[in-house]
């Protein structure tokens, strides 16, 4: 295989699997358990997905719905959000382990092709390490981490997408130039983060992100079904030719 394409960098939520409906259920589970009086509808959650990161999403919603609320102690609101996020993460993991989520079409085939061809793979996501493991362990096995040369997540890159921090971190770790990599994303924020780091991105939207602006994407496809490494190589080469 030509050497121009050297690495694939995968987002997780929405890209590897259509997880957002399960995340929404888990958020609402946490809100009910803690007596918050919140219940996000699908339309509300679709809008909230413009804010990357679960904790950030909850804080954003709280400030919107209670703009005049004062904290009795500094950091009290952040503590509540952190507790909610722990409960939500546990609820999400339980649902995933029960089989509520499967990889999207074409994901596993593309990963297997990359491994056969010696192409490096990495993860660049805003989700938590627990969520990544819950999704990939049942599919790739207990040693799933060894399939990826680098994993950037919410614990290692606190500045969430569309900030490019997570991509910049992953690029440093894998030691590949941005122009030799392709990002696999499903959202506008993910696309902006990849482009800001100099990485071309293929977008496979979900029902939660299909309305977003994907200007600048290398390709927008319904999913990864039927996409081969040679196709990725061709699209990347065409992009370079246009830019030259």
C-alpha positions in Angstrom: 0.0 0.0 0.0 1.3 3.5 -0.7 2.9 5.2 2.2 1.1 8.5 2.0 -1.6 7.4 4.4 0.0 6.3 7.6 -2.6 6.5 10.4 -6.4 6.5 11.0 -7.6 8.5 14.0 -11.0 7.4 15.3 -13.5 9.5 17.3 -15.7 7.3 19.5 -19.2 8.4 20.3 -21.3 8.6 17.1 -18.3 7.4 14.9 -17.4 3.9 16.2 -21.0 3.4 17.4 -24.3 5.3 17.4 -24.1 5.8 21.2 -25.9 9.1 21.7 -29.4 7.6 22.4 -27.9 5.4 25.1 -26.0 8.3 26.5 -29.2 10.3 26.7 -30.9 7.5 28.6 -28.0 7.3 31.0 -28.1 11.1 31.6 -31.8 10.9 32.4 -31.2 7.9 34.7 -28.7 10.0 36.6 -31.0 13.1 36.8 -33.8 10.9 38.2 -31.6 9.1 40.7 -30.3 12.4 42.1 -33.7 14.1 42.0 -32.6 17.0 39.7 -36.0 17.4 38.1 -34.3 17.4 34.7 -35.3 15.2 31.8 -33.7 15.8 28.4 -35.8 15.1 25.3 -34.1 13.9 22.1 -34.5 17.3 20.5 -33.0 19.1 23.6 -30.1 16.6 23.6 -29.4 17.1 19.9 -28.9 20.8 20.6 -26.8 20.1 23.7 -24.4 17.9 21.6 -23.0 21.2 20.2 -21.3 21.3 23.6 -18.5 18.7 23.8 -18.1 16.7 27.0 -20.7 15.3 29.4 -19.8 17.5 32.4 -19.6 20.6 30.2 -23.0 19.7 28.7 -24.6 19.5 32.1 -23.0 22.7 33.3 -24.1 24.5 30.1 -27.7 23.3 30.6 -27.7 24.2 34.3 -26.5 27.8 33.5 -29.2 28.1 30.8 -32.1 26.9 32.9 -30.9 28.6 36.2 -28.9 31.7 35.1 -29.5 33.5 38.4 -28.6 30.6 40.7 -25.8 31.4 43.2 -23.4 28.8 44.7 -23.4 28.7 48.5 -19.8 27.4 48.3 -17.3 27.8 45.5 -17.3 24.7 43.3 -20.5 23.3 44.7 -22.2 23.1 41.3 -19.1 21.4 39.8 -19.3 18.8 42.6 -22.9 18.0 41.8 -22.1 17.7 38.1 -19.1 15.4 38.8 -21.4 13.1 40.9 -24.1 13.1 38.2 -21.4 12.3 35.6 -20.2 9.3 37.7 -23.7 8.0 38.0 -24.4 8.6 34.3 -21.2 6.8 33.3 -22.1 3.7 35.3 -25.6 3.7 33.8 -24.1 4.0 30.3 -21.5 1.2 30.9 -24.3 -1.1 32.2 -26.4 -0.5 29.1 -23.4 -1.1 26.7 -22.5 -4.3 28.5 -26.1 -5.5 28.2 -25.7 -5.2 24.4 -27.5 -1.8 23.8 -24.8 -0.6 21.4 -23.1 -2.1 18.4 -20.3 -0.8 16.2 -21.6 1.1 13.1 -21.4 -0.6 9.7 -17.9 -0.8 8.3 -16.0 0.2 11.4 -14.7 -3.3 12.3 -13.8 -4.1 8.7 -11.8 -0.9 8.3 -10.0 -1.5 11.5 -9.1 -5.1 10.5 -7.9 -3.8 7.1 -5.7 -1.2 8.8 -4.2 -3.9 10.9 -3.5 -6.2 8.0 -1.8 -3.4 6.1 0.3 -2.2 9.1 -1.5 1.1 9.2 -1.4 2.8 12.6 -4.6 3.5 14.5 -5.4 5.9 17.3 -8.4 7.3 19.2 -9.1 11.0 19.6 -12.3 11.6 21.7 -13.9 13.8 24.3 -15.5 10.8 26.1 -14.1 9.2 29.2 -11.7 6.2 29.3 -14.5 4.1 30.9 -16.8 4.7 28.0 -14.2 3.7 25.5 -13.4 0.5 27.2 -17.1 -0.4 27.7 -17.6 0.0 23.9 -14.5 -1.7 22.6 -13.7 -4.5 25.1 -16.7 -6.7 24.0 -15.7 -6.3 20.3 -11.9 -6.3 20.4 -11.3 -8.3 23.6 -9.6 -7.5 26.9 -6.4 -6.3 25.1 -8.3 -3.8 23.0 -5.9 -1.0 23.9 -3.1 -2.7 22.1 -4.9 -2.1 18.8 -4.2 1.6 19.1 -0.9 3.4 19.1 -2.4 6.3 21.1 -5.6 7.1 22.9 -6.5 10.7 23.6 -9.7 11.2 25.7 -11.3 13.4 28.3 -8.7 12.4 30.9 -5.7 13.5 28.8 -7.1 16.4 26.8 -9.2 18.7 29.0 -9.9 21.2 26.2 -12.8 19.6 24.4 -13.5 19.6 20.6 -13.7 21.8 18.6 -10.4 22.7 20.2 -7.7 20.6 18.5 -5.9 19.6 21.8 -6.8 15.9 21.6 -5.7 15.6 18.0 -2.4 17.5 18.7 -1.8 15.1 21.6 -2.4 12.0 19.5 -0.3 13.3 16.7 2.7 13.8 19.1 2.3 10.3 20.5 2.1 8.5 17.2 4.8 10.6 15.6 3.0 11.0 12.3 2.6 14.3 10.3 -1.0 15.5 10.2 -1.1 15.3 6.4 -0.4 11.5 6.6 -3.5 10.9 8.8 -7.2 10.7 8.3 -9.7 11.4 11.1 -13.0 9.5 11.3 -15.6 11.8 12.9 -19.4 12.3 13.0 -19.9 15.9 14.2 -19.1 19.5 13.3 -17.1 19.9 16.5 -15.0 16.8 15.7 -14.5 18.0 12.1 -13.3 21.5 13.3 -10.9 19.9 15.8 -9.3 17.6 13.2 -9.0 20.4 10.6 -7.5 22.8 13.2 -4.8 20.1 13.8 -4.2 19.8 10.1 -5.9 16.4 9.8 -8.3 15.6 6.9 -11.6 14.1 8.2 -14.2 11.8 6.9 -17.6 12.4 8.4 -20.3 9.7 9.0 -23.1 11.6 10.6 -25.8 10.1 12.9 -29.4 11.2 13.3 -28.1 13.5 16.1 -25.5 15.3 13.9 -26.9 15.0 10.4 -28.1 18.7 10.5 -24.7 20.1 11.3 -22.3 21.9 8.9 -19.6 19.6 7.5 -17.9 22.1 5.1 -14.3 21.2 4.7 -14.7 17.4 5.2 -12.8 15.1 3.0 -15.9 13.0 2.4 -19.3 12.8 4.0 -20.8 9.3 4.0 -23.8 7.6 5.8 -21.3 5.2 7.4 -18.0 3.4 6.8 -19.6 0.4 5.0 -17.7 -0.5 1.9 -14.9 2.1 2.5 -11.5 0.6 1.8 -8.0 1.8 2.5 -7.4 2.4 -1.1 -10.4 4.7 -1.2 -9.1 6.6 1.7 -5.7 6.9 0.0 -7.3 8.2 -3.2 -9.4 10.8 -1.4 -6.4 12.0 0.6 -4.3 12.3 -2.6 -7.1 14.2 -4.4 -7.2 16.6 -1.5 -3.5 17.2 -1.7 -3.7 17.7 -5.5 -6.4 20.4 -5.0 -4.4 22.1 -2.3 -1.1 22.1 -4.3 
